[in-house]
Amino acid sequence: MYPDFKEGEQVLVSALIGKSAVELRLTEEFFKKHPVFPVSLVKAYPQTEENKFPSRKNNSTPPEIVEVEDSPGHMKKIKARKITLNGKGQRHYLVRFKNQTADKDKWLAENDISDGNLHLRRFRASRRTEKSHQ
């Protein structure tokens, strides 16, 4: 009754007829058969990326993964200052990073702070205003 298609053989669906039938574009060997079949006999063809985009170049080598040091992100604000004795009086600042919570804050040396001059000026100015309001 139905043409003897092999599983995995491609046939083109030319139209959907209602919810339960499809019309197929049949090859010459099946031209005498009626082209309408139940949907239950048709399976979707799983296309690979190469079939979807034949003109796309196949990049078989995966992209190189670059390891980034565990840096929370861009600096937002300096929260506090401390002077360490073992570093011969070296100043460290508690730094808050953008889009991070307080548990991600880090103590950084003055020269390890990106855009240090700008952030240190703001920190010192905020401390002066706090002292003047007391």
Helices and strands as residue ranges (DSSP letters): E 12-17, E 21-25, G 28-30, E 36-38, G 39-41, H 49-52, E 75-84, E 90-97, G 102-104, E 106-109, G 110-112, H 116-132
